[in-house]
């Protein structure tokens, strides 16, 4: 369906994105100059809202932030909040305020709400938002707004959203499924080398190394004791220094050579002089 909306004559004529028509922290937005009451979301919309935010937070690039229901001034007569936004973290060098979001997600539960978010998408795109997506919960599909065509295009469910504002491509299927969302978030944090996961991974690697080292030390100690038993059985009496030297040896190959040589050596000093 083709939608149209009033667009500004020039971006430079627009108010700053964080210049408000409405009072923040209230349930009101302004669309086409009219105040609109925005009721709390019901379950399907609210759950989707949470899932999208969860995914975008994990996937956004290092210099970007995510926000839920963040008001954006799209024109002189519009001040409304996309469901989830991705925007540059740095302040706008011109205004000192926040920068315009580059990605916006809107959630639609019915065809009428999809038509409504289409009108909002057109306003966001006219303001300069690079990409606007909609999640159609009724048909379980994702769509992207085309500014040139003035309409939605349906995205392949098995595809991924790639964008400079995302450090990791976002799988579209994960936008509709909790299990896939959790897998995607875990993968994203791993690929971004999240500090907490890095610490866990380092701890796991350290434990693994300690386990291997402990096993190797046990084997070495066993061979050293075996060597002492063999030397004693041959009638040799190791000095305290020689005994300490043998028990402190951790080179398994050297201990193996000493064990073989102990069968024919003439004294312990000769044995320990071997490389």
C-alpha positions in Angstrom: 0.0 0.0 0.0 1.3 3.4 -1.0 1.3 6.0 1.8 2.1 9.7 1.7 2.8 12.3 4.3 3.7 15.9 4.5 7.5 16.3 4.3 9.6 19.2 5.3 11.0 21.7 2.7 14.5 21.3 4.1 16.2 19.4 6.9 17.8 22.7 8.0 14.3 24.1 8.6 13.5 21.3 11.1 13.5 21.6 14.9 16.2 19.7 16.7 15.4 16.0 17.2 15.2 16.5 21.0 13.2 19.7 20.9 9.9 18.7 22.5 6.3 19.4 21.6 5.1 17.0 24.3 6.1 16.6 27.9 8.5 13.7 28.3 7.6 10.7 30.5 3.9 11.1 29.7 1.7 8.9 27.5 1.2 11.5 24.8 2.7 12.0 21.4 2.0 14.6 18.6 1.2 13.4 15.1 0.1 15.9 12.4 -0.2 18.5 15.0 -2.7 16.5 17.1 -2.1 15.2 20.6 -2.4 11.4 20.7 -2.8 9.3 23.8 -0.6 6.2 23.6 -2.0 3.4 25.9 0.2 0.8 27.6 1.0 -2.2 25.4 -0.7 -5.6 25.6 1.1 -8.9 25.7 2.1 -9.6 22.1 3.3 -6.0 21.5 5.0 -5.7 24.8 6.8 -9.0 24.5 8.0 -8.1 21.0 9.1 -4.7 22.2 11.3 -6.3 24.9 12.7 -8.9 22.5 13.7 -6.3 19.8 15.4 -4.1 22.4 17.3 -7.1 23.8 18.5 -8.0 20.4 19.5 -4.5 19.3 21.4 -3.8 22.5 23.5 -6.9 21.9 24.0 -6.3 18.2 24.6 -2.5 18.0 28.1 -1.2 17.1 30.5 0.2 19.7 29.7 3.8 19.0 25.9 3.4 19.1 23.2 3.2 21.7 19.7 1.8 21.8 16.6 3.3 23.3 13.0 2.3 23.9 10.2 4.7 23.3 12.5 7.7 22.7 10.8 10.8 21.5 12.0 12.1 18.1 10.9 15.4 16.6 10.3 14.5 13.0 8.8 17.8 11.9 7.3 21.1 13.1 4.1 19.3 13.9 5.3 15.8 14.9 6.9 14.5 18.0 6.6 10.8 18.6 8.6 7.8 19.8 9.5 4.8 17.7 9.3 1.5 19.7 13.1 0.9 19.6 15.9 3.1 18.2 19.6 2.8 17.4 21.4 6.1 17.4 25.0 7.4 17.6 26.2 7.7 21.2 28.2 10.9 20.6 26.4 14.2 21.1 25.5 16.2 18.1 28.4 18.6 17.5 26.1 21.3 16.2 23.4 21.3 18.9 25.1 19.5 21.8 21.9 17.3 22.0 21.5 13.8 20.9 21.9 12.7 17.3 19.0 11.4 15.2 18.5 7.6 15.2 19.8 5.7 12.2 17.6 2.7 12.7 14.1 2.6 14.1 11.8 -0.4 14.7 8.0 -0.2 15.0 5.7 -3.0 16.1 2.3 -3.6 14.6 -0.2 -6.1 15.9 -2.9 -5.6 13.2 -3.2 -4.4 9.7 -4.6 -1.0 10.9 -1.6 -0.6 13.2 0.7 -1.5 10.3 -0.9 1.2 8.2 -0.4 3.6 11.1 3.3 2.8 11.6 3.7 3.2 7.8 2.7 6.8 8.2 5.2 7.2 11.0 7.9 5.4 9.0 7.4 7.9 6.2 7.9 10.8 8.7 11.0 9.2 10.2 12.5 8.6 6.8 11.7 12.2 5.8 13.4 13.4 8.9 16.6 11.5 7.9 16.4 8.2 9.7 18.3 5.8 7.4 16.3 2.7 8.0 12.9 2.0 9.5 11.6 -1.5 10.1 8.2 -2.9 11.2 7.4 -6.2 12.8 4.0 -7.5 11.7 3.0 -9.7 14.6 -0.2 -10.8 12.9 1.7 -12.4 10.0 5.0 -12.9 11.8 7.0 -11.0 9.2 9.5 -8.2 9.1 9.2 -5.3 6.7 11.5 -2.3 5.8 10.2 1.1 4.7 11.2 2.3 1.2 11.5 6.1 1.1 11.7 6.0 -2.7 8.6 3.8 -3.1 6.7 5.1 -0.1 5.8 1.6 1.0 6.9 -1.4 2.9 9.0 -4.3 1.5 8.8 -7.7 3.1 12.1 -9.2 4.3 13.1 -12.8 3.9 12.7 -14.5 7.3 16.0 -16.4 7.0 18.0 -13.3 6.1 20.0 -11.0 8.4 19.9 -7.2 8.7 23.3 -5.8 8.0 24.1 -2.1 8.8 27.0 0.1 9.9 25.2 0.7 13.1 25.2 -3.0 13.9 28.4 -4.7 14.9 26.9 -8.1 14.0 24.2 -8.8 11.4 20.9 -9.3 13.1 19.0 -12.5 12.2 15.4 -11.7 11.3 13.9 -14.9 12.6 15.2 -14.0 16.1 12.9 -11.0 16.1 9.9 -13.4 16.5 11.3 -16.3 18.6 12.7 -16.1 22.2 14.9 -19.1 21.8 16.4 -17.8 18.6 16.8 -14.4 20.2 18.8 -15.8 23.1 21.0 -17.7 20.7 21.6 -14.6 18.6 22.4 -12.5 21.6 24.9 -15.0 23.0 26.5 -15.2 19.5 26.6 -11.4 19.3 28.2 -10.9 22.7 30.7 -13.6 21.8 31.6 -12.0 18.5 31.9 -8.6 20.1 34.1 -10.0 22.8 32.0 -8.7 25.6 34.2 -8.1 28.7 32.0 -10.3 31.0 32.1 -13.2 28.5 35.8 -12.7 27.9 36.4 -12.9 31.7 34.4 -16.1 31.9 36.2 -17.5 28.9 39.6 -16.6 30.4 38.6 -18.2 33.7 37.5 -21.4 31.9 40.7 -21.5 29.9 42.7 -21.0 33.1 40.8 -23.8 34.8 41.5 -26.0 31.8 45.2 -25.2 31.9 45.3 -25.8 35.6 43.6 -29.2 35.1 46.0 -30.2 32.4 49.0 -29.0 34.4 47.7 -30.8 37.5 47.4 -34.0 35.5 51.0 -33.6 34.0 52.4 -32.9 37.5 50.8 -36.0 38.9 52.2 -38.1 36.1 55.7 -36.6 36.6 55.5 -37.2 40.4 54.5 -40.8 39.8 57.4 -41.4 37.5 59.9 -39.8 39.9 58.7 -42.0 42.7 58.9 -45.0 40.4 62.5 -44.0 39.6 63.4 -43.8 43.3 61.9 -47.2 44.0 63.9 -48.7 41.1 67.1 -47.1 42.3 66.5 -48.4 45.9 65.7 -51.9 44.5 69.1 -51.8 42.8 70.9 -51.0 46.1 71.4 -47.3 45.5 70.9 -44.8 48.4 70.0 -41.4 47.0 71.3 -38.4 49.0 68.8 -35.8 50.2 69.9 -33.5 47.3 69.5 -36.3 44.7 66.1 -37.3 46.1 64.9 -33.7 45.9 66.3 -33.3 42.4 64.4 -36.3 41.2 61.1 -35.4 42.9 61.2 -31.9 41.5 61.7 -32.9 37.9 58.6 -32.2 35.8 60.0 -33.0 32.3 58.2 -36.2 31.5 60.6 -37.1 28.6 63.6 -36.7 30.9 62.0 -38.8 33.6 61.3 -41.5 31.0 65.0 -41.5 29.9 66.1 -41.7 33.5 63.8 -44.7 34.1 65.3 -46.5 31.2 68.8 -45.6 32.1 68.3 -46.6 35.8 68.3 -50.3 34.7 72.0 -50.1 33.8 73.5 -47.0 35.5 76.5 -47.4 37.9 75.5 -44.5 40.2 72.9 -41.9 40.7 75.2 -39.0 39.8 75.8 -40.5 36.4 72.0 -40.9 35.9 71.3 -37.3 36.9 74.0 -36.0 34.6 72.0 -37.2 31.6 70.2 -34.4 29.6 
